[in-house]
Structures are given as structure tokens and as C-alpha cells.
């Protein structure tokens, strides 16, 4: 477990940031997908559909907290 100088757990801080992004995407009405495991190069993904063509694409998101 990684701990910052002020005693804050960095893994917990990352999960809070990821949860905030997830909540905002859901609030915007996006279909959000969570990958199985933590070994991938993205933390979550969502489907973006073109209103005129109906064709969708998957947008991968890597969450970073600063």
C-alpha cells in the first residue's frame, strides 16, 4: 500500500477520483463499462453513439488525481 507524506493512502485517493469521474459520466447519461482487473491501460470506458448514424465507439479513460 502506497502512502503519501501526509499519511493519505494513494490507492484510496485514486479510487475516489475514479468514482467521481464514473458518477459524472453516469449523470451525463453515458453507458459506462468497468474493466475486469487492474492490469489494463485504462480505468473505465464509455460508449459514445453518433445520433445521426447510430454507430457507437468505445472511449477508454485513464483516471489521474493531481
C-alpha positions as CSV (number, residue, x, y, z in Angstrom):
1,X,0.0,0.0,0.0
2,X,1.4,3.4,-1.1
3,X,1.2,6.1,1.5
4,X,1.8,9.8,0.8
5,X,3.8,12.1,3.2
6,X,0.6,13.3,4.9
7,X,-0.4,9.7,5.6
8,X,-3.0,9.6,2.9
9,X,-3.4,6.3,1.1
10,X,-2.7,6.9,-2.7
11,X,-4.8,3.9,-3.8
12,X,-7.8,5.3,-1.9
13,X,-7.3,8.7,-3.4
14,X,-7.2,7.2,-6.9
15,X,-10.4,5.3,-6.3
16,X,-12.1,8.5,-5.1
17,X,-11.1,10.3,-8.3
18,X,-12.2,7.4,-10.5
19,X,-15.5,7.2,-8.7
20,X,-16.1,11.0,-9.2
21,X,-15.4,10.5,-13.0
22,X,-17.7,7.5,-13.1
23,X,-20.5,9.4,-11.3
24,X,-20.2,12.3,-13.7
25,X,-20.4,10.1,-16.8
26,X,-23.5,8.3,-15.4
27,X,-25.0,11.7,-14.6
28,X,-24.5,12.7,-18.3
29,X,-26.4,9.5,-19.3
30,X,-23.3,7.6,-20.6
31,X,-23.2,3.8,-20.7
32,X,-20.1,3.2,-18.6
33,X,-18.0,0.0,-18.6
34,X,-15.6,-1.2,-16.0
35,X,-12.7,-3.5,-17.0
36,X,-12.1,-6.8,-15.2
37,X,-8.9,-6.4,-13.3
38,X,-6.5,-3.6,-12.8
39,X,-3.8,-4.6,-15.3
40,X,-5.2,-2.7,-18.3
41,X,-4.1,0.7,-19.7
42,X,-7.5,2.3,-18.8
43,X,-9.6,2.5,-15.7
44,X,-13.1,2.7,-17.3
45,X,-14.7,3.2,-20.7
46,X,-17.9,4.5,-22.1
47,X,-19.9,4.2,-25.2
48,X,-20.3,7.3,-27.4
49,X,-23.0,6.9,-30.1
50,X,-23.4,9.2,-33.2
51,X,-27.0,10.4,-33.2
52,X,-27.3,10.5,-37.0
53,X,-25.6,7.2,-37.9
54,X,-26.3,5.3,-34.7
55,X,-22.7,4.0,-34.9
56,X,-21.0,3.8,-31.5
57,X,-17.4,3.9,-30.4
58,X,-15.8,2.9,-27.1
59,X,-13.9,5.7,-25.3
60,X,-11.3,4.5,-22.9
61,X,-10.5,6.7,-19.9
62,X,-7.4,6.6,-17.6
63,X,-8.1,8.5,-14.4
64,X,-5.4,10.5,-12.7
65,X,-5.6,12.5,-9.5
66,X,-3.3,15.5,-9.0
